[in-house]
Amino acid sequence: MAEDWILPLIGAVVVVDTDADYLAIGTLVAAGPTHLELADADLHDHREANSTKEVYLLESRRIAVRSNRRRVLVPRPRMVAISRLDDVIG
């Protein structure tokens, strides 16, 4: 079961920052004790990017999420932060 603080994010397009070089952007469909589940997600590797993470997020917010996975499970221990994509400012 998800904690109360994350429940309002279910159904929203979110950004999940990880402790690795990956960023996940997608619709949060479930939040369990071990994993977050994102649908229609973009699993983005910063090492392969031509721009900063912030620029990539702004482009994703402005243009669209570049989905490359129907479903992504993000291990909770790897999560550093989560926010709505609409909350990205720049």
N, C-alpha and C positions, 0 to 999 in steps of 0.2 A: 504494500500500500504506500502511496506517495505521501510525503509530508504536506501539511496544509499550505505552506508557502508556495509550493510548485503547482498546486491544483489549478489556479487561475491561468497558468500557461498552457494547459492542455487544450489543444485545438488551435493554438497560435503558431505562427511561423517564428521559430526561435533560432538563436545562434548559441552553439555550445562550444566554448573554448576548452581545449584539452591541455594537459601538461606535456603533450608531445607537439609535433609540427602540424597537427591536424586541427581543422575547424569544421564543425558540422552545422549546416543550415538546413532547416526543414520544419515540417509541421510536427509538433510534439503530440504523439498519440497516446503514449503511456509513460508512466514514471514509476518503476518498481524499485525495490530495495537494492538491486544490483545493477540495473541498466535503465537508460532512457531509450525510448523507441521513437525514432523520427521517420516520417513518411515523406515520399517525394523529396528526398534529401540530396544535398550537395556535400559530399565528403571531400574537403579541399586540403591539399598538401601544400603548405607554405613554401617548401623547398623548391617546388616547381612553378612558382608564381613569378610574374614579371612586375608585380606591384606589392605594396605593403598590405598587411591584413586589413588595415583600416580602409584603404582605397577599395579593396576587394569587397568588403562589406557594404560600403556606400554604393558601389556599382550594383551589388545584388539587391539592395533596397530600392534603388532607382529603376533598374531595368527589370530584373526578375531573378529568382533563385534558379541557378543552373543545375537542375536535378540530374544526378548521375547514378542514383540508387532509388529503388522503390521503397526500400526499408533499410534503416541503419540502426544498429544497437550500439549505444555508447556506454561503456562501462562507467558506472558512477565514480569509482576511485580515480578515473582519468579526468573527470570533469573539474575544471577550475572555476568556470563561471557559466551562467546561462542568462540570456535576456531575450526579449522580443526583438526581432529584426527591426521593427518600427522604432525601437528605442535607440538605435545606432544614430549618432549625431555626427555632423561634420560639415 
